[in-house]
Structure formats: structure tokens, C-alpha cells
Amino acid sequence: MKKALITGINGQDGSYLAEFLLEQDYEVHGIVRRNSIPENQTARIQHIYKEIKNNLYHADICDMSSLLSVVGKIQPDEVYNLAAQSHVRISFDQPIYTLDSIGVGTLNLLEVVRLTDCNTKVYQASSSEMFGNSIDEDGFQRETTPMNPVSPYACAKLLAYNLIKCYRESYGMFASNGILFNHESPRRGGNFVTNKVVIGAVKIKKGLQDKLALGNLDSTRDWGHAKDYVKIMWQILQLDEPGDYICATGVSHSVRDLCEYTFKRLGMDYRDYVIQDPRFFRPTELDALKGDTSKLHNVIDLKFEYSFDTMIDEMISHWMERI
């Protein structure tokens, strides 16, 4: 039985990945960062808690000693590094913590894997934010597109991305980057725009809220479903050789499109309820993201269970039942 360690197992991606790996008959281990509200630590993994409760460890990716203890004990076949401060806008308010949790955290993990010498494969959750406003002439970003990060989050992700390449080339480590474009689900945090729009629209529909304040409505994103993307993470580590791959749908929508579709599904016109608030604009805006997955298509059987519409429909149904 293969053993996998997931940092950030209690996040959106970590919870879906844990489910998927259990279905593949893995022994799943996870790192959970301790906080003062215990129920928040396992909210997204309650449905599988009985299966993994003895394999959860309180550690911090910024604390190399705690990582060394966990990795040394488990000797995992695969490590999926999903832990990070993951909100772009918040990274402007907490740049040092963002850099530590992403850049220094990734370096700590790579050093631990190197020092334990356990032939562990490493997957790094890289981000399309690294491209900034760089885009090829046909409107796509590719692995060869120049990276020009425009936020502390993106800068930290680029550092982690390059560290993965450095350790792969310097030490022969099986370390791969999945350059993830935006991916959502009902488990996404409420401060991310997809769930913010869906939750706001549902509350308005139920008479619990009057308006929904957002930032830039014209920025476009390549949105997929987290459940589809965690399968890709696993597929990348099953390849014969490590590498760097874009994970995207190849289709983009604007925030305005997101609002229009969500409110229309609930029988409303978003223009009657959505207002733009300067507080939610980033200091530096990223205009358009759309990924070309040709490289990934050449090495795995790339299939998506969800479209943009079915993903948003799932999120609407989820919150209609719970609000």
C-alpha cells in the first residue's frame, strides 16, 4: 500500500485529494496546523475523519523540525504540498507570512525530503498567478510563457516553483509543479470570489442580504473544479519523469459572467444587486488567465467531470440547502 502525505489536508484541495487517494487504496496522512478552534481544523474532512484520524499530525510547514519528525516517521511514497496562505488579496496585507508559508515552507519540505533520503515524490501546487499579465498572442498562458508576478502571493509561488526545479535538477529529486489555474467547489473559502458570489446571491434570494459588493468585474479567469484538479495532481506523480505542467480547462469567464450566470439561475438580474467597492480591488490587477494544457494532454488522459456551469450549479445547490 502506498503512503501519501498531504500538507494542508484540511483545505479545499487537500480534502478532495484525501478522498481520491483513499479511493486509490492509499494510506493517507495529513498535516494540520493547530489553531484555537479545533472544529475548524477538520471541518472539510469530517466525512473521512474516521479513516484518517490516526494519521493526522499537528505541524507547520514553516517549522522544519516538525516536518522532519512527520516525514521521518511516515516515510511517504508521495508528498503533496498544498499548505499555504492562499488568498491573493490578503497577501498584500500579510506579505511576510505569505512568503514564509509558501516559499520558505516549500524549501523546508524539500530539505526534509532530501535529508530523510526516502525517495519520496513531491508535488508542488504552483499557481497561474505567477504569470501576472504575461500572455501569449493567442490569449493563452503556457509553460513557456514568461512569468511576471504582480502580487506577494504570486512572487512567493514563483519562488516555490523555482525551488522545485532547482532541487529536481540539483539532486535528481522527483519533484513536479502543477501550475494550477483557478479551481473552485462548495468547499472553497467564502472570501474567494466564486463562493462569495454564490453565497451572496443565495442570501439575497432568501432575503438575508440586500447587495453584494465586489471588486473588478471584468477580470477573466480559467475556472475548473477542485475535484478534477486533485486527480491531475495524482496523475502527475504517476508519470515516469518529473516535470512542470499547466492544469487548466482552456476556457475563461469574467467575474461579470460568474455573477450573471449565478443570479440568473436563482431568477434574478445581477445588475440589480451587485455593486463595485474599491476595497476589493487589488493594488495591482491581473486581467486575464487562460491555460493551454497541450503539454499535459500529451502525457495523461485529461478528462474533466465538471464544466463551469455544472460547477456553479453544484455550489448553488450546496448553499441553498445550508443557508
C-alpha positions, 0 to 999 in steps of 0.5 A, spaced: 500 500 500 502 506 498 503 512 503 501 519 501 502 525 505 498 531 504 500 538 507 494 542 508 489 536 508 484 540 511 483 545 505 479 545 499 484 541 495 487 537 500 480 534 502 478 532 495 485 529 494 484 525 501 478 522 498 481 520 491 487 517 494 483 513 499 479 511 493 486 509 490 487 504 496 492 509 499 494 510 506 493 517 507 496 522 512 495 529 513 498 535 516 494 540 520 496 546 523 493 547 530 489 553 531 484 555 537 478 552 534 479 545 533 472 544 529 475 548 524 481 544 523 477 538 520 471 541 518 472 539 510 474 532 512 469 530 517 466 525 512 473 521 512 475 523 519 474 516 521 479 513 516 484 518 517 484 520 524 490 516 526 494 519 521 493 526 522 499 530 525 499 537 528 505 541 524 507 547 520 510 547 514 514 553 516 517 549 522 522 544 519 523 540 525 516 538 525 516 536 518 522 532 519 519 528 525 512 527 520 516 525 514 521 521 518 516 517 521 511 516 515 516 515 510 511 517 504 511 514 497 508 521 495 508 528 498 503 533 496 504 540 498 498 544 498 499 548 505 499 555 504 496 562 505 492 562 499 488 568 498 491 573 493 488 579 496 490 578 503 497 577 501 498 584 500 496 585 507 500 579 510 506 579 505 511 576 510 507 570 512 505 569 505 512 568 503 514 564 509 508 559 508 509 558 501 516 559 499 520 558 505 515 552 507 516 549 500 524 549 501 523 546 508 519 540 505 524 539 500 530 539 505 526 534 509 525 530 503 532 530 501 535 529 508 530 523 510 533 520 503 526 516 502 525 517 495 519 520 496 515 524 490 513 531 491 508 535 488 508 542 488 501 546 487 504 552 483 499 557 481 497 561 474 498 567 478 505 567 477 504 569 470 501 576 472 499 579 465 504 575 461 500 572 455 501 569 449 498 572 442 493 567 442 490 569 449 493 563 452 498 562 458 503 556 457 509 553 460 513 557 456 510 563 457 514 568 461 512 569 468 511 576 471 508 576 478 504 582 480 502 580 487 506 577 494 502 571 493 504 570 486 512 572 487 512 567 493 509 561 488 514 563 483 519 562 488 516 555 490 516 553 483 523 555 482 525 551 488 522 545 485 526 545 479 532 547 482 532 541 487 529 536 481 535 538 477 540 539 483 539 532 486 535 528 481 529 529 486 522 527 483 519 533 484 513 536 479 509 543 479 502 543 477 501 550 475 494 550 477 489 555 474 483 557 478 479 551 481 473 552 485 467 547 489 462 548 495 468 547 499 472 553 497 473 559 502 467 564 502 472 570 501 474 567 494 470 570 489 466 564 486 463 562 493 462 569 495 458 570 489 454 564 490 453 565 497 451 572 496 446 571 491 443 565 495 442 570 501 439 575 497 434 570 494 432 568 501 432 575 503 438 575 508 442 580 504 440 586 500 447 587 495 453 584 494 459 588 493 465 586 489 471 588 486 473 588 478 468 585 474 471 584 468 477 580 470 477 573 466 479 567 469 480 559 467 475 556 472 475 548 473 473 544 479 477 542 485 475 535 484 478 534 477 484 538 479 486 533 485 486 527 480 491 531 475 495 532 481 495 524 482 496 523 475 502 527 475 506 523 480 504 517 476 508 519 470 515 516 469 519 523 469 518 529 473 516 535 470 512 542 470 505 542 467 499 547 466 492 544 469 487 548 466 480 547 462 482 552 456 476 556 457 475 563 461 469 567 464 469 574 467 467 575 474 461 579 470 459 572 467 460 568 474 455 573 477 450 573 471 450 566 470 449 565 478 443 570 479 440 568 473 439 561 475 436 563 482 431 568 477 434 574 478 438 580 474 445 581 477 445 588 475 440 589 480 444 587 486 451 587 485 455 593 486 463 595 485 467 597 492 474 599 491 476 595 497 476 589 493 480 591 488 487 589 488 493 594 488 495 591 482 490 587 477 491 581 473 486 581 467 486 575 464 488 567 465 487 562 460 491 555 460 493 551 454 494 544 457 497 541 450 503 539 454 499 535 459 494 532 454 500 529 451 502 525 457 495 523 461 488 522 459 485 529 461 478 528 462 474 533 466 467 531 470 465 538 471 464 544 466 463 551 469 456 551 469 455 544 472 460 547 477 456 553 479 450 549 479 453 544 484 455 550 489 448 553 488 445 547 490 450 546 496 448 553 499 441 553 498 440 547 502 445 550 508 443 557 508 
